[in-house]
Structures are given as structure tokens and as C-alpha cells.
Amino acid sequence: GIGGGGFWLLARASDGKQVMIDGRELAPAAVDAKRYLDADGKLDRDRSINGALAAGIPGEPAALVHIAQHYGRLPLAKSLAPAIRLAREGYPMEARMASMLAMRKDVMLRYPASRAVFFPHGKAPKLGALIRQPDLAKTLERLAVQGFDGFYRGPTATALVAGVRAEGGNWSLDDLANYRVKEREPLRFRYHDFELISASPPSSGGVLLATILNILEGYDFAALSRVDRVHLMVEAMRRAYRDRSYILGDPDAVAMPIKLLTSKAYAAGLRSAIRLDRATPSSALPEGAVVAGGTDTTHFSIIDAEGNIAAATASVNLPMGSGLIVPGTGVLLNNEMDDFALAANQANAYGLIGTDANAPKPGKRMLS
């Protein structure tokens, strides 16, 4: 949703241009990591996951405008028209939506606008019932007609800041007006005879994938048993996520040895410590975490008839984001602030641990 952010990998067939569009959320200028801690200095999950403090400055609306202006064939208004129609006329409740709402019901009932849309009369709509979001339709229309200013300045921005502050958050009008999309060089690496192009930081996905595949490239998988293959994949992932926890962050704020981390030589060194007959003791690795992939982020990949490619990842983080719909906007806010290392050596909602490389700072992008 437009209350979140994302990354887009684009490849244009006509001239071979490849680019990563970074629409990741930002920490507001008034961010204070101490506000996410309880009296004992422990991370307070309710503050980092739920409500206004959990929300970073959204990047998806700006990214949609940027892509339409620089890479799209259709005007943004035409691309957004189906979403505007669905928001106004309604879309049917389906089983997956019902499941997500059940997970987040207690939080969403705290906020009048969230309750009005998804829990009228205190209950979620029945399967097949229409969910209408007229405020969201109006916000999307302003974005469609006015572009960047339709979301990041003017009535929408004013309502967003007022709504966030009313719930204890710390956004400002400048936080929204100063948001900028970043164009970044995609990460390129090889696996056997294949060239792979993936997202670069602040997405950790490309570096993780490169490290894991570079390690695994040194094995003859066809000659291994299924148990050995799974064992090696787990060991490779553990080492890649170790680096994620301690090294990766926002490239505009942290220096990272990306060429080293994605090199064959570095992977060979990591591979040399892997044993086929046993798991590496956790004590032999710096503290980190490996977690199962979630189901709360949307990704789609498209190749058109001319060979143009778009791979898009968009998210508000956990199901239903922060649970907070800002009154008068219909915008469901993300809870991506939890992706920062808000407390040293304490895991976030996904069990991931970070260090100062991913600590929150004003205007900084959190690691994905």
C-alpha cells in the first residue's frame, strides 16, 4: 500500500539500461531510539510494531510517480485508475485478508479509522462482503493528478502528520516534503553460467543471495544427498545472515565492502569452514539470526513482449503494517521502523539482530 515502501528493478530492452529504484521508507528527523525501549532498556515491541511510532516516512507514492515520469508509458493517473475504482466501489473480503485481519484485530481496534474500514461494528466483514475505502480513493486521486505534491505536500501531508502526531508519533511536514527516491546501481554477480541482477542495499536481498550462491557454487550438488544439500544451504545462509546483521545498512549512511562480500574469494573462505558431517557451532559465528521468509510482502515480476523487465517488491512490513489508518486519508501506515536495530543485540519482529550499521538516524533508510 501507499503507506509503505519498496524496491523496483527495471531493465529496458531498447537501450539495455538497468536500474534499481529505491522507494524505501525513512526515519523521521525527530527519531529517538530511546522511545522504543521500556524502563529496563529492552525493546518494546508494541512501540516498534504498532501505531504511529512504528511508521517510517512512506516511499511508495514517490516511487510510483518517479517510475511513471521516467520509465513508464502510461500516465500515473491511468495506472492508478483501477485502484481508485476498487477503493471507491469496494472489493470483496477474501480468506487471506480475513486471516491477516484476525492477526491484527486487537491493534486495529485501537484506531477509529482502521476500525471503521476493517471492523465495522467490531467485527471484520464476512467473506465476499465489499470493503470500501472512500478516503483512500480521494488520496489516490490527489496522487494521480498532482503527483508528488499530491501526497507529500498539501492536504494529504497535513492530515498524515496530524494523524501521526495525535497517536504519539513524531512526523513533520518537512519529513514528507523532503522525501526523495533514489536511483541505485543494481547488484550483479554470476552463478555458474548465469548472470544474476538483484537489489543492492538498503535491500539486503542481493548481497545475501550472492553470498549464499557463491558458497554453494563450490559444491557438486548432483552428487550430494538431499540431506547434505539442505545442510549446506543452511550453513551458507547462516554465514550470509551473519554479515547482514553486522555489516549491511543504508548505503547513504554506512560504508559497506559490497565487492568483498559478493566476491568468489570471500565465499571460498566462508566455504572452507563448513563441514559436511556436522553443523558449525553457533559460538563459532558472531551473533546473528536466520529466519524463515514471511508472507507479508508483495512481489511481482513482469516481462513484456518487447523484453522490458520489471521486478517490484512493495511492503508495509508485517500484516496490516502498524495497524494505523490515518483519519481522512485512508492510508494504512507501515511498521518498518522495526526493521532498524532499535536496541543493540535485540531481535526485531523477524528475529533479526543488527548493530550500529542499521541503527536509526534522521532521514536514514532501514535495512530490508
C-alpha positions as CSV (number, residue, x, y, z in Angstrom):
1,G,0.0,0.0,0.0
2,I,0.9,3.6,-0.4
3,G,1.6,3.9,3.3
4,G,4.8,1.7,2.8
5,G,7.7,1.5,0.5
6,G,9.6,-0.8,-1.8
7,F,12.2,-1.5,-4.4
8,W,11.9,-1.8,-8.2
9,L,14.4,-3.4,-10.6
10,L,13.9,-2.2,-14.1
11,A,15.6,-3.4,-17.3
12,R,14.8,-1.5,-20.6
13,A,15.1,-3.5,-23.8
14,S,15.7,-0.6,-26.1
15,D,19.0,0.5,-24.7
16,G,19.8,-2.2,-22.1
17,K,19.5,0.3,-19.2
18,Q,19.2,-1.5,-15.8
19,V,18.3,0.5,-12.7
20,M,17.1,-0.1,-9.1
21,I,14.5,2.4,-7.8
22,D,14.8,2.7,-4.1
23,G,11.5,3.8,-2.5
24,R,12.4,2.6,0.9
25,E,10.9,4.3,4.0
26,L,12.9,6.8,6.0
27,A,13.3,7.5,9.7
28,P,11.7,10.9,10.6
29,A,14.0,13.7,11.6
30,A,12.9,13.5,15.2
31,V,13.6,9.8,15.6
32,D,14.7,8.8,19.0
33,A,15.6,5.2,19.6
34,K,15.1,5.5,23.3
35,R,11.3,5.9,22.7
36,Y,11.2,2.3,21.6
37,L,12.6,1.0,24.9
38,D,10.9,0.0,28.1
39,A,12.0,1.0,31.6
40,D,14.5,-1.8,31.6
41,G,16.1,-0.8,28.3
42,K,14.5,-3.7,26.4
43,L,12.9,-3.2,23.0
44,D,9.1,-2.6,23.5
45,R,7.5,-4.5,20.6
46,D,4.3,-2.6,21.0
47,R,6.0,0.6,20.1
48,S,8.2,-0.7,17.3
49,I,5.4,-2.7,15.6
50,N,2.1,-1.0,16.4
51,G,0.9,2.5,15.9
52,A,2.4,5.8,14.9
53,L,5.9,5.3,16.3
54,A,6.3,2.2,14.2
55,A,5.8,4.0,10.9
56,G,8.6,5.3,8.7
57,I,8.1,8.0,6.1
58,P,6.4,6.2,3.1
59,G,8.3,5.9,-0.1
60,E,6.0,4.0,-2.4
61,P,4.0,7.1,-3.6
62,A,7.1,8.9,-4.6
63,A,8.5,5.8,-6.3
64,L,5.3,5.4,-8.4
65,V,5.5,9.0,-9.5
66,H,9.2,8.7,-10.4
67,I,8.7,5.5,-12.4
68,A,5.8,6.8,-14.3
69,Q,7.7,10.0,-15.2
70,H,11.0,8.5,-16.2
71,Y,10.2,4.9,-17.2
72,G,6.5,4.4,-17.8
73,R,4.5,4.6,-21.0
74,L,1.2,5.3,-19.2
75,P,0.4,8.4,-17.2
76,L,0.2,7.7,-13.5
77,A,-3.5,8.7,-13.4
78,K,-4.3,5.9,-15.8
79,S,-2.2,3.3,-13.9
80,L,-3.9,4.2,-10.6
81,A,-7.4,4.3,-12.0
82,P,-8.2,0.6,-11.2
83,A,-7.0,1.0,-7.6
84,I,-9.1,4.2,-7.2
85,R,-12.1,2.4,-8.6
86,L,-11.7,-0.5,-6.2
87,A,-11.2,1.7,-3.2
88,R,-14.3,3.7,-4.0
89,E,-16.6,0.9,-5.2
90,G,-15.3,-1.8,-3.0
91,Y,-13.5,-5.2,-3.3
92,P,-14.7,-8.5,-1.7
93,M,-13.3,-9.8,1.5
94,E,-11.3,-13.0,0.9
95,A,-9.8,-15.6,3.1
96,R,-6.2,-14.4,3.2
97,M,-7.4,-10.8,4.1
98,A,-9.6,-12.3,6.8
99,S,-6.6,-14.2,8.2
100,M,-4.4,-11.1,8.4
101,L,-7.2,-9.0,10.0
102,A,-7.6,-11.7,12.6
103,M,-3.9,-11.5,13.4
104,R,-4.0,-7.7,13.9
105,K,-7.5,-7.2,15.2
106,D,-6.6,-6.1,18.7
107,V,-4.2,-3.4,17.4
108,M,-6.5,-2.1,14.7
109,L,-9.4,-1.7,17.0
110,R,-7.4,0.9,18.8
111,Y,-7.7,3.4,15.9
112,P,-11.1,4.8,14.8
113,A,-10.3,5.0,11.0
114,S,-8.9,1.4,11.0
115,R,-11.9,0.2,12.9
116,A,-14.3,1.9,10.5
117,V,-12.8,0.3,7.4
118,F,-12.0,-3.2,8.6
119,F,-14.0,-3.8,11.7
120,P,-17.4,-2.1,11.4
121,H,-19.5,-2.9,14.4
122,G,-16.4,-4.5,16.0
123,K,-16.2,-7.4,13.5
124,A,-14.4,-8.0,10.2
125,P,-16.7,-8.2,7.1
126,K,-17.8,-11.6,6.1
127,L,-16.2,-13.4,3.2
128,G,-17.4,-11.9,0.0
129,A,-18.7,-8.7,1.6
130,L,-17.4,-5.5,0.0
131,I,-14.8,-3.4,1.7
132,R,-15.0,0.3,0.6
133,Q,-12.3,2.9,1.3
134,P,-13.5,6.3,0.0
135,D,-10.8,8.3,1.9
136,L,-8.1,6.2,0.2
137,A,-9.8,6.7,-3.2
138,K,-9.5,10.5,-2.6
139,T,-5.9,10.3,-1.6
140,L,-5.0,8.2,-4.6
141,E,-6.8,10.7,-6.8
142,R,-4.7,13.5,-5.5
143,L,-1.6,11.4,-6.1
144,A,-2.7,10.6,-9.6
145,V,-3.5,14.2,-10.5
146,Q,-0.8,16.2,-8.6
147,G,2.0,13.6,-8.5
148,F,4.5,14.0,-5.7
149,D,2.8,17.1,-4.2
150,G,-0.5,15.2,-4.0
151,F,0.9,13.1,-1.2
152,Y,3.9,14.7,0.2
153,R,2.6,18.3,0.4
154,G,-0.9,19.8,0.8
155,P,-4.0,18.3,2.4
156,T,-2.7,14.7,2.4
157,A,0.6,15.6,4.0
158,T,-1.1,17.8,6.6
159,A,-3.6,15.1,7.5
160,L,-0.9,12.4,7.7
161,V,1.3,14.5,10.1
162,A,-1.7,15.5,12.3
163,G,-2.9,11.9,12.5
164,V,0.6,10.5,13.3
165,R,1.2,13.2,16.0
166,A,-2.2,12.6,17.5
167,E,-1.2,9.0,18.2
168,G,2.2,9.9,19.7
169,G,4.3,9.8,16.6
170,N,7.0,12.3,15.5
171,W,6.5,13.1,11.8
172,S,6.7,16.6,10.4
173,L,5.7,18.2,7.2
174,D,9.3,18.6,6.3
175,D,9.8,14.8,6.6
176,L,7.3,14.3,3.9
177,A,8.3,17.2,1.7
178,N,12.0,16.2,1.8
179,Y,11.5,12.6,0.8
180,R,13.5,11.6,-2.3
181,V,13.5,8.5,-4.4
182,K,17.0,7.1,-5.1
183,E,18.2,5.5,-8.3
184,R,20.8,2.9,-7.5
185,E,23.1,0.6,-9.4
186,P,21.7,-3.0,-9.2
187,L,23.9,-5.7,-7.8
188,R,25.4,-8.0,-10.5
189,F,27.0,-11.4,-9.9
190,R,27.4,-14.8,-11.6
191,Y,26.4,-18.2,-10.6
192,H,27.9,-20.8,-12.9
193,D,26.9,-19.7,-16.4
194,F,24.1,-17.4,-15.2
195,E,24.4,-13.6,-14.6
196,L,22.1,-12.5,-11.9
197,I,20.9,-8.9,-11.3
198,S,19.4,-8.2,-7.9
199,A,18.7,-5.4,-5.5
200,S,21.6,-3.6,-3.7
201,P,21.4,-2.0,-0.2
202,P,19.4,-0.8,1.6
203,S,17.9,-4.1,0.4
204,S,20.0,-6.9,1.8
205,G,18.5,-9.4,-0.6
206,G,21.0,-9.2,-3.4
207,V,24.1,-9.4,-1.1
208,L,22.5,-12.4,0.8
209,L,21.8,-14.2,-2.5
210,A,25.2,-13.5,-3.9
211,T,27.0,-14.8,-0.8
212,I,24.8,-17.9,-0.5
213,L,25.1,-18.8,-4.1
214,N,28.9,-18.1,-4.2
215,I,29.4,-20.5,-1.3
216,L,27.2,-23.2,-2.8
217,E,28.8,-22.9,-6.2
218,G,31.8,-24.8,-4.8
219,Y,29.8,-28.0,-4.3
220,D,28.7,-30.6,-6.8
221,F,25.0,-30.7,-5.8
222,A,24.1,-33.5,-8.2
223,A,26.5,-35.8,-6.3
224,L,25.1,-35.0,-2.8
225,S,22.2,-36.5,-0.9
226,R,19.2,-34.4,-0.2
227,V,20.2,-34.2,3.5
228,D,23.7,-32.9,2.6
229,R,22.2,-30.3,0.2
230,V,19.9,-28.9,2.8
231,H,22.7,-28.9,5.3
232,L,25.0,-26.9,3.0
233,M,22.2,-24.4,2.2
234,V,21.6,-23.8,5.9
235,E,25.3,-23.3,6.6
236,A,25.6,-20.9,3.7
237,M,22.6,-18.9,4.9
238,R,23.9,-18.7,8.4
239,R,27.1,-17.1,7.2
240,A,25.3,-14.7,4.9
241,Y,22.9,-13.5,7.6
242,R,25.8,-13.1,10.0
243,D,27.2,-10.4,7.6
244,R,23.7,-8.9,7.2
245,S,23.4,-8.4,11.0
246,Y,26.8,-6.8,11.4
247,I,27.7,-5.0,8.2
248,L,24.8,-4.0,6.0
249,G,22.7,-0.8,6.2
250,D,21.7,2.3,4.3
251,P,24.4,3.0,1.7
252,D,24.0,6.7,2.1
253,A,24.9,6.4,5.8
254,V,27.2,3.4,6.1
255,A,30.3,2.3,4.2
256,M,30.0,-1.4,3.2
257,P,32.5,-3.7,1.4
258,I,30.0,-4.9,-1.1
259,K,32.6,-6.1,-3.6
260,L,34.3,-8.1,-1.0
261,L,31.1,-9.6,0.4
262,T,29.9,-10.7,-3.1
263,S,33.3,-12.0,-4.3
264,K,34.2,-15.6,-5.1
265,A,37.3,-15.4,-2.9
266,Y,35.3,-14.3,0.1
267,A,32.8,-17.1,-0.4
268,A,35.7,-19.6,-0.7
269,G,36.9,-18.6,2.7
270,L,33.5,-19.0,4.2
271,R,33.1,-22.4,2.5
272,S,36.4,-23.7,3.9
273,A,34.9,-23.6,7.4
274,I,31.8,-25.7,6.5
275,R,31.9,-29.4,7.5
276,L,29.6,-31.9,5.7
277,D,29.5,-34.1,8.8
278,R,28.4,-31.5,11.3
279,A,26.8,-28.1,11.9
280,T,29.0,-25.2,12.7
281,P,28.6,-24.4,16.4
282,S,26.8,-21.1,16.9
283,S,29.6,-20.0,19.2
284,A,31.9,-20.1,16.1
285,L,29.9,-17.4,14.4
286,P,29.3,-13.8,15.5
287,E,25.7,-13.4,16.8
288,G,23.1,-13.2,14.1
289,A,19.9,-14.9,13.1
290,V,18.4,-16.8,10.2
291,V,14.6,-16.7,9.9
292,A,12.1,-18.2,7.6
293,G,10.7,-15.9,4.9
294,G,7.4,-14.2,5.6
295,T,4.3,-13.9,3.5
296,D,3.5,-10.2,4.2
297,T,5.4,-8.5,1.4
298,T,4.2,-8.4,-2.2
299,H,6.5,-9.1,-5.2
300,F,5.8,-9.4,-8.9
301,S,8.0,-9.8,-11.9
302,I,6.9,-8.9,-15.4
303,I,8.5,-9.3,-18.9
304,D,6.6,-7.7,-21.7
305,A,6.6,-8.6,-25.4
306,E,9.4,-6.3,-26.1
307,G,11.7,-7.7,-23.4
308,N,11.3,-4.9,-20.9
309,I,11.5,-6.3,-17.3
310,A,10.2,-5.0,-14.0
311,A,10.6,-6.8,-10.7
312,A,8.8,-5.0,-7.9
313,T,8.8,-5.6,-4.1
314,A,6.4,-3.5,-2.0
315,S,5.6,-3.8,1.7
316,V,4.2,-2.2,4.8
317,N,6.2,-4.9,6.7
318,L,4.0,-7.1,9.0
319,P,0.4,-7.9,8.1
320,M,-1.6,-4.7,8.0
321,G,1.6,-2.7,8.9
322,S,1.3,-0.6,12.0
323,G,-2.5,-1.2,12.1
324,L,-3.0,2.6,12.0
325,I,-5.1,4.1,9.2
326,V,-4.7,7.9,9.4
327,P,-8.1,9.6,9.6
328,G,-9.2,11.4,6.4
329,T,-6.5,9.7,4.2
330,G,-7.4,6.0,4.1
331,V,-3.6,5.4,4.3
332,L,-2.6,2.3,6.3
333,L,0.9,3.1,7.7
334,N,3.8,0.7,7.6
335,N,5.7,-0.5,10.7
336,E,9.1,-0.5,9.0
337,M,10.8,1.3,11.9
338,D,11.0,-2.2,13.4
339,D,13.5,-3.1,10.7
340,F,16.1,-0.8,12.3
341,A,18.3,-2.0,15.0
342,L,16.4,-0.1,17.6
343,A,18.2,-1.8,20.5
344,A,21.7,-3.2,20.4
345,N,21.8,-7.0,20.1
346,Q,18.0,-7.3,20.4
347,A,16.0,-9.1,17.7
348,N,13.2,-7.4,15.8
349,A,9.9,-8.9,14.8
350,Y,11.6,-11.3,12.3
351,G,14.2,-12.4,14.8
352,L,16.9,-10.4,13.1
353,I,19.7,-8.7,15.1
354,G,21.5,-5.6,13.9
355,T,24.3,-3.2,15.0
356,D,25.1,0.5,14.5
357,A,25.2,0.0,10.8
358,N,21.4,-0.3,10.9
359,A,20.8,2.0,13.8
360,P,18.0,4.6,13.3
361,K,19.2,8.1,12.4
362,P,17.2,11.1,10.9
363,G,16.4,10.6,7.3
364,K,18.1,7.2,7.2
365,R,16.7,4.2,5.3
366,M,16.3,1.0,7.3
367,L,17.9,-2.2,6.0
368,S,15.4,-4.5,4.3
